[in-house]
Amino acid sequence: MNDFENRVESPCVRNCCLNDDDDCLGCFRSLNEIMQWSQATDEERRDFLLNAENRRKAYNLKWNTNR
């Protein structure tokens, strides 16, 4: 396997809709994280994914959903 095959993949679900904070309600990445994704290192991508998971949890608590 080469480095390209080991890259952290995008969590994009092709359901892009930004909230008032510019966070995507499909993948829960911020607009800045989405724009930086292609140039980000795997470490940065993992940080983005952790941020997105925290946003998803906060969204679920606020709106009482299970996404």
N, CA, C and O atoms as a Tripos MOL2 file, in Angstrom:
@<TRIPOS>MOLECULE
protein
  268   267    67     0     0
PROTEIN
NO_CHARGES

@<TRIPOS>ATOM
      1 N           0.8310   -1.1910    0.0000 N.3       1 MET1
      2 CA          0.0000    0.0000    0.0000 C.3       1 MET1
      3 C           0.8710    1.2500    0.0000 C.2       1 MET1
      4 O           1.9160    1.2960    0.6500 O.2       1 MET1
      5 N           0.4310    2.2440   -0.7270 N.am      2 ASN2
      6 CA          1.1770    3.4980   -0.7220 C.3       2 ASN2
      7 C           0.5070    4.4950    0.2250 C.2       2 ASN2
      8 O          -0.5550    4.2190    0.7820 O.2       2 ASN2
      9 N           1.1400    5.6520    0.3990 N.am      3 ASP3
     10 CA          0.6180    6.6620    1.3160 C.3       3 ASP3
     11 C          -0.7770    7.1280    0.9260 C.2       3 ASP3
     12 O          -1.5990    7.4160    1.7960 O.2       3 ASP3
     13 N          -1.0510    7.2060   -0.3640 N.am      4 PHE4
     14 CA         -2.3620    7.6560   -0.8190 C.3       4 PHE4
     15 C          -3.4620    6.7220   -0.3330 C.2       4 PHE4
     16 O          -4.5430    7.1750    0.0430 O.2       4 PHE4
     17 N          -3.1920    5.4260   -0.3390 N.am      5 GLU5
     18 CA         -4.1930    4.4460    0.0850 C.3       5 GLU5
     19 C          -4.4280    4.4810    1.5870 C.2       5 GLU5
     20 O          -5.4780    4.0380    2.0520 O.2       5 GLU5
     21 N          -3.4800    4.9960    2.3530 N.am      6 ASN6
     22 CA         -3.5960    5.0590    3.8040 C.3       6 ASN6
     23 C          -4.1630    6.3880    4.3040 C.2       6 ASN6
     24 O          -4.3350    6.5590    5.5110 O.2       6 ASN6
     25 N          -4.4550    7.3200    3.4180 N.am      7 ARG7
     26 CA         -4.9480    8.6350    3.8220 C.3       7 ARG7
     27 C          -6.2720    8.5120    4.5690 C.2       7 ARG7
     28 O          -7.0750    7.6190    4.2960 O.2       7 ARG7
     29 N          -6.4850    9.4210    5.5120 N.am      8 VAL8
     30 CA         -7.7550    9.4850    6.2160 C.3       8 VAL8
     31 C          -8.7920   10.0010    5.2220 C.2       8 VAL8
     32 O          -8.6190   11.0720    4.6420 O.2       8 VAL8
     33 N          -9.8610    9.2470    5.0260 N.am      9 GLU9
     34 CA        -10.8550    9.5960    4.0210 C.3       9 GLU9
     35 C         -11.8410   10.6390    4.5190 C.2       9 GLU9
     36 O         -12.1020   10.7600    5.7160 O.2       9 GLU9
     37 N         -12.3700   11.3740    3.5850 N.am     10 SER10
     38 CA        -13.3510   12.4040    3.8870 C.3      10 SER10
     39 C         -14.6370   11.7820    4.4320 C.2      10 SER10
     40 O         -15.0850   10.7470    3.9390 O.2      10 SER10
     41 N         -15.2290   12.4120    5.4450 N.am     11 PRO11
     42 CA        -16.4900   11.9190    5.9900 C.3      11 PRO11
     43 C         -17.7060   12.4630    5.2310 C.2      11 PRO11
     44 O         -18.8450   12.2570    5.6520 O.2      11 PRO11
     45 N         -17.4660   13.1530    4.1220 N.am     12 CYS12
     46 CA        -18.5440   13.7820    3.3670 C.3      12 CYS12
     47 C         -19.6080   12.7460    2.9940 C.2      12 CYS12
     48 O         -19.2950   11.6630    2.4980 O.2      12 CYS12
     49 N         -20.8650   13.1000    3.2430 N.am     13 VAL13
     50 CA        -21.9900   12.2240    2.9030 C.3      13 VAL13
     51 C         -22.8410   12.8360    1.7870 C.2      13 VAL13
     52 O         -23.9550   12.3820    1.5260 O.2      13 VAL13
     53 N         -22.3080   13.8620    1.1370 N.am     14 ARG14
     54 CA        -22.9760   14.5340    0.0200 C.3      14 ARG14
     55 C         -24.3520   15.0700    0.4160 C.2      14 ARG14
     56 O         -25.3050   15.0300   -0.3630 O.2      14 ARG14
     57 N         -24.4260   15.5730    1.6570 N.am     15 ASN15
     58 CA        -25.6500   16.1730    2.1730 C.3      15 ASN15
     59 C         -25.2660   17.5120    2.8070 C.2      15 ASN15
     60 O         -25.5090   17.7480    3.9900 O.2      15 ASN15
     61 N         -24.6670   18.3740    2.0010 N.am     16 CYS16
     62 CA        -24.1000   19.6260    2.4960 C.3      16 CYS16
     63 C         -25.1760   20.6610    2.7780 C.2      16 CYS16
     64 O         -25.9580   21.0300    1.9020 O.2      16 CYS16
     65 N         -25.1960   21.1100    4.0040 N.am     17 CYS17
     66 CA        -26.1010   22.1680    4.4320 C.3      17 CYS17
     67 C         -25.4460   22.8290    5.6290 C.2      17 CYS17
     68 O         -25.2970   22.2070    6.6810 O.2      17 CYS17
     69 N         -25.0520   24.0910    5.4780 N.am     18 LEU18
     70 CA        -24.3510   24.7770    6.5540 C.3      18 LEU18
     71 C         -25.3360   25.4390    7.5060 C.2      18 LEU18
     72 O         -26.3270   26.0320    7.0800 O.2      18 LEU18
     73 N         -25.0500   25.3310    8.8030 N.am     19 ASN19
     74 CA        -25.8630   26.0250    9.7960 C.3      19 ASN19
     75 C         -25.3260   27.4460    9.9760 C.2      19 ASN19
     76 O         -24.4440   27.8790    9.2350 O.2      19 ASN19
     77 N         -25.8570   28.1620   10.9550 N.am     20 ASP20
     78 CA        -25.4450   29.5520   11.1780 C.3      20 ASP20
     79 C         -23.9860   29.6890   11.6170 C.2      20 ASP20
     80 O         -23.4050   30.7680   11.5040 O.2      20 ASP20
     81 N         -23.3930   28.6030   12.1160 N.am     21 ASP21
     82 CA        -21.9870   28.6100   12.5370 C.3      21 ASP21
     83 C         -21.0560   28.1410   11.4220 C.2      21 ASP21
     84 O         -19.8610   27.9560   11.6530 O.2      21 ASP21
     85 N         -21.5880   27.9480   10.2220 N.am     22 ASP22
     86 CA        -20.8250   27.4170    9.0760 C.3      22 ASP22
     87 C         -20.3040   26.0110    9.3300 C.2      22 ASP22
     88 O         -19.1970   25.6650    8.9190 O.2      22 ASP22
     89 N         -21.1140   25.2010   10.0150 N.am     23 ASP23
     90 CA        -20.8220   23.7740   10.1970 C.3      23 ASP23
     91 C         -21.7670   22.9900    9.2940 C.2      23 ASP23
     92 O         -22.9570   23.2950    9.2130 O.2      23 ASP23
     93 N         -21.2340   21.9860    8.6220 N.am     24 CYS24
     94 CA        -22.0420   21.1590    7.7310 C.3      24 CYS24
     95 C         -22.9020   20.2160    8.5670 C.2      24 CYS24
     96 O         -22.3960   19.5450    9.4670 O.2      24 CYS24
     97 N         -24.1900   20.1640    8.2750 N.am     25 LEU25
     98 CA        -25.0890   19.2740    9.0060 C.3      25 LEU25
     99 C         -25.1020   17.8620    8.4150 C.2      25 LEU25
    100 O         -25.8310   16.9910    8.8900 O.2      25 LEU25
    101 N         -24.2990   17.6450    7.3870 N.am     26 GLY26
    102 CA        -24.1430   16.3070    6.8290 C.3      26 GLY26
    103 C         -22.9930   15.5670    7.4940 C.2      26 GLY26
    104 O         -23.1670   14.4550    7.9920 O.2      26 GLY26
    105 N         -21.8130   16.1870    7.5010 N.am     27 CYS27
    106 CA        -20.6160   15.5380    8.0640 C.3      27 CYS27
    107 C         -20.1370   16.2050    9.3510 C.2      27 CYS27
    108 O         -19.2840   15.6600   10.0510 O.2      27 CYS27
    109 N         -20.6820   17.3810    9.6660 N.am     28 PHE28
    110 CA        -20.3760   18.1400   10.8720 C.3      28 PHE28
    111 C         -18.9710   18.7420   10.9100 C.2      28 PHE28
    112 O         -18.4900   19.1340   11.9730 O.2      28 PHE28
    113 N         -18.3190   18.8140    9.7560 N.am     29 ARG29
    114 CA        -17.0710   19.5710    9.6990 C.3      29 ARG29
    115 C         -17.4090   21.0440    9.5380 C.2      29 ARG29
    116 O         -18.4650   21.3940    9.0120 O.2      29 ARG29
    117 N         -16.5010   21.9080    9.9940 N.am     30 SER30
    118 CA        -16.6840   23.3380    9.7780 C.3      30 SER30
    119 C         -16.3460   23.6500    8.3180 C.2      30 SER30
    120 O         -15.6710   22.8730    7.6440 O.2      30 SER30
    121 N         -16.8210   24.7820    7.8550 N.am     31 LEU31
    122 CA        -16.5140   25.1930    6.4850 C.3      31 LEU31
    123 C         -15.0060   25.2920    6.2880 C.2      31 LEU31
    124 O         -14.4980   24.8810    5.2440 O.2      31 LEU31
    125 N         -14.2820   25.8260    7.2640 N.am     32 ASN32
    126 CA        -12.8220   25.9140    7.1550 C.3      32 ASN32
    127 C         -12.1880   24.5330    7.0670 C.2      32 ASN32
    128 O         -11.2560   24.3320    6.2880 O.2      32 ASN32
    129 N         -12.6810   23.5770    7.8560 N.am     33 GLU33
    130 CA        -12.1330   22.2190    7.7960 C.3      33 GLU33
    131 C         -12.3970   21.5880    6.4340 C.2      33 GLU33
    132 O         -11.5380   20.8920    5.8920 O.2      33 GLU33
    133 N         -13.5640   21.8250    5.8910 N.am     34 ILE34
    134 CA        -13.9000   21.2910    4.5670 C.3      34 ILE34
    135 C         -12.9580   21.8780    3.5140 C.2      34 ILE34
    136 O         -12.4420   21.1540    2.6630 O.2      34 ILE34
    137 N         -12.7410   23.1840    3.5760 N.am     35 MET35
    138 CA        -11.8790   23.8420    2.5890 C.3      35 MET35
    139 C         -10.4220   23.4150    2.7360 C.2      35 MET35
    140 O          -9.6940   23.3810    1.7440 O.2      35 MET35
    141 N          -9.9830   23.0920    3.9410 N.am     36 GLN36
    142 CA         -8.5950   22.7140    4.1810 C.3      36 GLN36
    143 C          -8.3440   21.2130    3.9890 C.2      36 GLN36
    144 O          -7.1890   20.7890    3.9490 O.2      36 GLN36
    145 N          -9.3870   20.4150    3.8720 N.am     37 TRP37
    146 CA         -9.2690   18.9610    3.8770 C.3      37 TRP37
    147 C          -8.2530   18.4290    2.8730 C.2      37 TRP37
    148 O          -7.4040   17.6140    3.2350 O.2      37 TRP37
    149 N          -8.3190   18.8640    1.6440 N.am     38 SER38
    150 CA         -7.4580   18.2760    0.6050 C.3      38 SER38
    151 C          -5.9730   18.5200    0.8490 C.2      38 SER38
    152 O          -5.1380   17.7430    0.3850 O.2      38 SER38
    153 N          -5.6350   19.5790    1.5630 N.am     39 GLN39
    154 CA         -4.2360   19.8920    1.8370 C.3      39 GLN39
    155 C          -3.7930   19.4780    3.2470 C.2      39 GLN39
    156 O          -2.6180   19.6090    3.5910 O.2      39 GLN39
    157 N          -4.7220   18.9840    4.0510 N.am     40 ALA40
    158 CA         -4.4260   18.6530    5.4440 C.3      40 ALA40
    159 C          -3.6360   17.3560    5.5600 C.2      40 ALA40
    160 O          -3.7860   16.4420    4.7500 O.2      40 ALA40
    161 N          -2.8000   17.2990    6.5780 N.am     41 THR41
    162 CA         -2.0950   16.0600    6.8960 C.3      41 THR41
    163 C          -3.0920   15.0940    7.5390 C.2      41 THR41
    164 O          -4.1890   15.4950    7.9270 O.2      41 THR41
    165 N          -2.7090   13.8290    7.6500 N.am     42 ASP42
    166 CA         -3.5930   12.8550    8.3030 C.3      42 ASP42
    167 C          -3.8480   13.2300    9.7570 C.2      42 ASP42
    168 O          -4.9480   13.0150   10.2670 O.2      42 ASP42
    169 N          -2.8550   13.7820   10.4240 N.am     43 GLU43
    170 CA         -3.0400   14.2070   11.8130 C.3      43 GLU43
    171 C          -4.0820   15.3300   11.8870 C.2      43 GLU43
    172 O          -4.9580   15.3170   12.7520 O.2      43 GLU43
    173 N          -3.9780   16.2880   10.9810 N.am     44 GLU44
    174 CA         -4.9640   17.3710   10.9470 C.3      44 GLU44
    175 C          -6.3490   16.8290   10.6160 C.2      44 GLU44
    176 O          -7.3420   17.2610   11.2000 O.2      44 GLU44
    177 N          -6.4180   15.8890    9.6870 N.am     45 ARG45
    178 CA         -7.7020   15.2830    9.3250 C.3      45 ARG45
    179 C          -8.3230   14.5630   10.5250 C.2      45 ARG45
    180 O          -9.5310   14.6530   10.7450 O.2      45 ARG45
    181 N          -7.5120   13.8610   11.2910 N.am     46 ARG46
    182 CA         -8.0430   13.1860   12.4860 C.3      46 ARG46
    183 C          -8.5710   14.2100   13.4870 C.2      46 ARG46
    184 O          -9.5890   13.9730   14.1370 O.2      46 ARG46
    185 N          -7.8870   15.3440   13.6150 N.am     47 ASP47
    186 CA         -8.3770   16.4240   14.4780 C.3      47 ASP47
    187 C          -9.7140   16.9570   13.9580 C.2      47 ASP47
    188 O         -10.6350   17.1950   14.7400 O.2      47 ASP47
    189 N          -9.8190   17.1420   12.6480 N.am     48 PHE48
    190 CA        -11.0730   17.6030   12.0580 C.3      48 PHE48
    191 C         -12.2040   16.6180   12.3630 C.2      48 PHE48
    192 O         -13.3200   17.0200   12.6920 O.2      48 PHE48
    193 N         -11.9000   15.3300   12.2500 N.am     49 LEU49
    194 CA        -12.9180   14.3040   12.5050 C.3      49 LEU49
    195 C         -13.3430   14.2940   13.9710 C.2      49 LEU49
    196 O         -14.5180   14.0920   14.2760 O.2      49 LEU49
    197 N         -12.4030   14.5070   14.8670 N.am     50 LEU50
    198 CA        -12.7320   14.5860   16.2910 C.3      50 LEU50
    199 C         -13.6160   15.8060   16.5530 C.2      50 LEU50
    200 O         -14.6040   15.7170   17.2830 O.2      50 LEU50
    201 N         -13.2580   16.9400   15.9580 N.am     51 ASN51
    202 CA        -14.0850   18.1400   16.0840 C.3      51 ASN51
    203 C         -15.4900   17.8830   15.5520 C.2      51 ASN51
    204 O         -16.4770   18.2730   16.1750 O.2      51 ASN51
    205 N         -15.5740   17.2290   14.4030 N.am     52 ALA52
    206 CA        -16.8750   16.9410   13.7850 C.3      52 ALA52
    207 C         -17.7080   16.0260   14.6780 C.2      52 ALA52
    208 O         -18.9140   16.2280   14.8160 O.2      52 ALA52
    209 N         -17.0840   15.0360   15.2780 N.am     53 GLU53
    210 CA        -17.8140   14.1230   16.1690 C.3      53 GLU53
    211 C         -18.3430   14.8770   17.3850 C.2      53 GLU53
    212 O         -19.4630   14.6270   17.8310 O.2      53 GLU53
    213 N         -17.5550   15.7850   17.9170 N.am     54 ASN54
    214 CA        -18.0130   16.6010   19.0520 C.3      54 ASN54
    215 C         -19.1850   17.4900   18.6420 C.2      54 ASN54
    216 O         -20.1240   17.6720   19.4170 O.2      54 ASN54
    217 N         -19.1380   18.0410   17.4350 N.am     55 ARG55
    218 CA        -20.2490   18.8600   16.9450 C.3      55 ARG55
    219 C         -21.5070   18.0090   16.7590 C.2      55 ARG55
    220 O         -22.6160   18.4350   17.0800 O.2      55 ARG55
    221 N         -21.3070   16.7940   16.2320 N.am     56 ARG56
    222 CA        -22.4370   15.8880   16.0290 C.3      56 ARG56
    223 C         -23.1060   15.5550   17.3680 C.2      56 ARG56
    224 O         -24.3330   15.5630   17.4650 O.2      56 ARG56
    225 N         -22.3170   15.2670   18.3810 N.am     57 LYS57
    226 CA        -22.8570   14.9520   19.7040 C.3      57 LYS57
    227 C         -23.6200   16.1390   20.2830 C.2      57 LYS57
    228 O         -24.7050   15.9680   20.8390 O.2      57 LYS57
    229 N         -23.0610   17.3350   20.1550 N.am     58 ALA58
    230 CA        -23.7300   18.5360   20.6560 C.3      58 ALA58
    231 C         -25.0500   18.7610   19.9120 C.2      58 ALA58
    232 O         -26.0600   19.1190   20.5190 O.2      58 ALA58
    233 N         -25.0310   18.5500   18.6100 N.am     59 TYR59
    234 CA        -26.2460   18.6960   17.7980 C.3      59 TYR59
    235 C         -27.3070   17.6980   18.2600 C.2      59 TYR59
    236 O         -28.4720   18.0570   18.4290 O.2      59 TYR59
    237 N         -26.9030   16.4600   18.4610 N.am     60 ASN60
    238 CA        -27.8440   15.4260   18.8850 C.3      60 ASN60
    239 C         -28.4470   15.7410   20.2460 C.2      60 ASN60
    240 O         -29.6370   15.5200   20.4690 O.2      60 ASN60
    241 N         -27.6270   16.2580   21.1570 N.am     61 LEU61
    242 CA        -28.1490   16.6350   22.4760 C.3      61 LEU61
    243 C         -29.1300   17.8010   22.3650 C.2      61 LEU61
    244 O         -30.1850   17.8030   23.0000 O.2      61 LEU61
    245 N         -28.7700   18.7810   21.5600 N.am     62 LYS62
    246 CA        -29.6160   19.9720   21.4200 C.3      62 LYS62
    247 C         -30.9520   19.6370   20.7680 C.2      62 LYS62
    248 O         -31.9990   20.1170   21.2030 O.2      62 LYS62
    249 N         -30.9130   18.8190   19.7320 N.am     63 TRP63
    250 CA        -32.1160   18.5340   18.9670 C.3      63 TRP63
    251 C         -32.7050   17.1550   19.2720 C.2      63 TRP63
    252 O         -33.6770   16.7410   18.6400 O.2      63 TRP63
    253 N         -32.1180   16.4450   20.2400 N.am     64 ASN64
    254 CA        -32.6150   15.1420   20.6610 C.3      64 ASN64
    255 C         -32.7740   14.1700   19.4840 C.2      64 ASN64
    256 O         -33.8050   13.5180   19.3170 O.2      64 ASN64
    257 N         -31.7090   14.1030   18.6800 N.am     65 THR65
    258 CA        -31.7070   13.1900   17.5410 C.3      65 THR65
    259 C         -30.6550   12.1270   17.7720 C.2      65 THR65
    260 O         -29.9030   12.1850   18.7450 O.2      65 THR65
    261 N         -30.6050   11.1720   16.8930 N.am     66 ASN66
    262 CA        -29.6340   10.0870   17.0220 C.3      66 ASN66
    263 C         -28.8730    9.9010   15.7070 C.2      66 ASN66
    264 O         -28.8160    8.7940   15.1710 O.2      66 ASN66
    265 N         -28.2890   10.9880   15.1890 N.am     67 ARG67
    266 CA        -27.5550   10.9320   13.9190 C.3      67 ARG67
    267 C         -26.1020   10.6630   14.1560 C.2      67 ARG67
    268 O         -25.3270   10.5820   13.2040 O.2      67 ARG67
@<TRIPOS>BOND
     1     1     2 1
     2     2     3 1
     3     3     4 2
     4     3     5 am
     5     5     6 1
     6     6     7 1
     7     7     8 2
     8     7     9 am
     9     9    10 1
    10    10    11 1
    11    11    12 2
    12    11    13 am
    13    13    14 1
    14    14    15 1
    15    15    16 2
    16    15    17 am
    17    17    18 1
    18    18    19 1
    19    19    20 2
    20    19    21 am
    21    21    22 1
    22    22    23 1
    23    23    24 2
    24    23    25 am
    25    25    26 1
    26    26    27 1
    27    27    28 2
    28    27    29 am
    29    29    30 1
    30    30    31 1
    31    31    32 2
    32    31    33 am
    33    33    34 1
    34    34    35 1
    35    35    36 2
    36    35    37 am
    37    37    38 1
    38    38    39 1
    39    39    40 2
    40    39    41 am
    41    41    42 1
    42    42    43 1
    43    43    44 2
    44    43    45 am
    45    45    46 1
    46    46    47 1
    47    47    48 2
    48    47    49 am
    49    49    50 1
    50    50    51 1
    51    51    52 2
    52    51    53 am
    53    53    54 1
    54    54    55 1
    55    55    56 2
    56    55    57 am
    57    57    58 1
    58    58    59 1
    59    59    60 2
    60    59    61 am
    61    61    62 1
    62    62    63 1
    63    63    64 2
    64    63    65 am
    65    65    66 1
    66    66    67 1
    67    67    68 2
    68    67    69 am
    69    69    70 1
    70    70    71 1
    71    71    72 2
    72    71    73 am
    73    73    74 1
    74    74    75 1
    75    75    76 2
    76    75    77 am
    77    77    78 1
    78    78    79 1
    79    79    80 2
    80    79    81 am
    81    81    82 1
    82    82    83 1
    83    83    84 2
    84    83    85 am
    85    85    86 1
    86    86    87 1
    87    87    88 2
    88    87    89 am
    89    89    90 1
    90    90    91 1
    91    91    92 2
    92    91    93 am
    93    93    94 1
    94    94    95 1
    95    95    96 2
    96    95    97 am
    97    97    98 1
    98    98    99 1
    99    99   100 2
   100    99   101 am
   101   101   102 1
   102   102   103 1
   103   103   104 2
   104   103   105 am
   105   105   106 1
   106   106   107 1
   107   107   108 2
   108   107   109 am
   109   109   110 1
   110   110   111 1
   111   111   112 2
   112   111   113 am
   113   113   114 1
   114   114   115 1
   115   115   116 2
   116   115   117 am
   117   117   118 1
   118   118   119 1
   119   119   120 2
   120   119   121 am
   121   121   122 1
   122   122   123 1
   123   123   124 2
   124   123   125 am
   125   125   126 1
   126   126   127 1
   127   127   128 2
   128   127   129 am
   129   129   130 1
   130   130   131 1
   131   131   132 2
   132   131   133 am
   133   133   134 1
   134   134   135 1
   135   135   136 2
   136   135   137 am
   137   137   138 1
   138   138   139 1
   139   139   140 2
   140   139   141 am
   141   141   142 1
   142   142   143 1
   143   143   144 2
   144   143   145 am
   145   145   146 1
   146   146   147 1
   147   147   148 2
   148   147   149 am
   149   149   150 1
   150   150   151 1
   151   151   152 2
   152   151   153 am
   153   153   154 1
   154   154   155 1
   155   155   156 2
   156   155   157 am
   157   157   158 1
   158   158   159 1
   159   159   160 2
   160   159   161 am
   161   161   162 1
   162   162   163 1
   163   163   164 2
   164   163   165 am
   165   165   166 1
   166   166   167 1
   167   167   168 2
   168   167   169 am
   169   169   170 1
   170   170   171 1
   171   171   172 2
   172   171   173 am
   173   173   174 1
   174   174   175 1
   175   175   176 2
   176   175   177 am
   177   177   178 1
   178   178   179 1
   179   179   180 2
   180   179   181 am
   181   181   182 1
   182   182   183 1
   183   183   184 2
   184   183   185 am
   185   185   186 1
   186   186   187 1
   187   187   188 2
   188   187   189 am
   189   189   190 1
   190   190   191 1
   191   191   192 2
   192   191   193 am
   193   193   194 1
   194   194   195 1
   195   195   196 2
   196   195   197 am
   197   197   198 1
   198   198   199 1
   199   199   200 2
   200   199   201 am
   201   201   202 1
   202   202   203 1
   203   203   204 2
   204   203   205 am
   205   205   206 1
   206   206   207 1
   207   207   208 2
   208   207   209 am
   209   209   210 1
   210   210   211 1
   211   211   212 2
   212   211   213 am
   213   213   214 1
   214   214   215 1
   215   215   216 2
   216   215   217 am
   217   217   218 1
   218   218   219 1
   219   219   220 2
   220   219   221 am
   221   221   222 1
   222   222   223 1
   223   223   224 2
   224   223   225 am
   225   225   226 1
   226   226   227 1
   227   227   228 2
   228   227   229 am
   229   229   230 1
   230   230   231 1
   231   231   232 2
   232   231   233 am
   233   233   234 1
   234   234   235 1
   235   235   236 2
   236   235   237 am
   237   237   238 1
   238   238   239 1
   239   239   240 2
   240   239   241 am
   241   241   242 1
   242   242   243 1
   243   243   244 2
   244   243   245 am
   245   245   246 1
   246   246   247 1
   247   247   248 2
   248   247   249 am
   249   249   250 1
   250   250   251 1
   251   251   252 2
   252   251   253 am
   253   253   254 1
   254   254   255 1
   255   255   256 2
   256   255   257 am
   257   257   258 1
   258   258   259 1
   259   259   260 2
   260   259   261 am
   261   261   262 1
   262   262   263 1
   263   263   264 2
   264   263   265 am
   265   265   266 1
   266   266   267 1
   267   267   268 2
@<TRIPOS>SUBSTRUCTURE
     1 MET1         2 RESIDUE 1 A MET
     2 ASN2         6 RESIDUE 1 A ASN
     3 ASP3        10 RESIDUE 1 A ASP
     4 PHE4        14 RESIDUE 1 A PHE
     5 GLU5        18 RESIDUE 1 A GLU
     6 ASN6        22 RESIDUE 1 A ASN
     7 ARG7        26 RESIDUE 1 A ARG
     8 VAL8        30 RESIDUE 1 A VAL
     9 GLU9        34 RESIDUE 1 A GLU
    10 SER10       38 RESIDUE 1 A SER
    11 PRO11       42 RESIDUE 1 A PRO
    12 CYS12       46 RESIDUE 1 A CYS
    13 VAL13       50 RESIDUE 1 A VAL
    14 ARG14       54 RESIDUE 1 A ARG
    15 ASN15       58 RESIDUE 1 A ASN
    16 CYS16       62 RESIDUE 1 A CYS
    17 CYS17       66 RESIDUE 1 A CYS
    18 LEU18       70 RESIDUE 1 A LEU
    19 ASN19       74 RESIDUE 1 A ASN
    20 ASP20       78 RESIDUE 1 A ASP
    21 ASP21       82 RESIDUE 1 A ASP
    22 ASP22       86 RESIDUE 1 A ASP
    23 ASP23       90 RESIDUE 1 A ASP
    24 CYS24       94 RESIDUE 1 A CYS
    25 LEU25       98 RESIDUE 1 A LEU
    26 GLY26      102 RESIDUE 1 A GLY
    27 CYS27      106 RESIDUE 1 A CYS
    28 PHE28      110 RESIDUE 1 A PHE
    29 ARG29      114 RESIDUE 1 A ARG
    30 SER30      118 RESIDUE 1 A SER
    31 LEU31      122 RESIDUE 1 A LEU
    32 ASN32      126 RESIDUE 1 A ASN
    33 GLU33      130 RESIDUE 1 A GLU
    34 ILE34      134 RESIDUE 1 A ILE
    35 MET35      138 RESIDUE 1 A MET
    36 GLN36      142 RESIDUE 1 A GLN
    37 TRP37      146 RESIDUE 1 A TRP
    38 SER38      150 RESIDUE 1 A SER
    39 GLN39      154 RESIDUE 1 A GLN
    40 ALA40      158 RESIDUE 1 A ALA
    41 THR41      162 RESIDUE 1 A THR
    42 ASP42      166 RESIDUE 1 A ASP
    43 GLU43      170 RESIDUE 1 A GLU
    44 GLU44      174 RESIDUE 1 A GLU
    45 ARG45      178 RESIDUE 1 A ARG
    46 ARG46      182 RESIDUE 1 A ARG
    47 ASP47      186 RESIDUE 1 A ASP
    48 PHE48      190 RESIDUE 1 A PHE
    49 LEU49      194 RESIDUE 1 A LEU
    50 LEU50      198 RESIDUE 1 A LEU
    51 ASN51      202 RESIDUE 1 A ASN
    52 ALA52      206 RESIDUE 1 A ALA
    53 GLU53      210 RESIDUE 1 A GLU
    54 ASN54      214 RESIDUE 1 A ASN
    55 ARG55      218 RESIDUE 1 A ARG
    56 ARG56      222 RESIDUE 1 A ARG
    57 LYS57      226 RESIDUE 1 A LYS
    58 ALA58      230 RESIDUE 1 A ALA
    59 TYR59      234 RESIDUE 1 A TYR
    60 ASN60      238 RESIDUE 1 A ASN
    61 LEU61      242 RESIDUE 1 A LEU
    62 LYS62      246 RESIDUE 1 A LYS
    63 TRP63      250 RESIDUE 1 A TRP
    64 ASN64      254 RESIDUE 1 A ASN
    65 THR65      258 RESIDUE 1 A THR
    66 ASN66      262 RESIDUE 1 A ASN
    67 ARG67      266 RESIDUE 1 A ARG
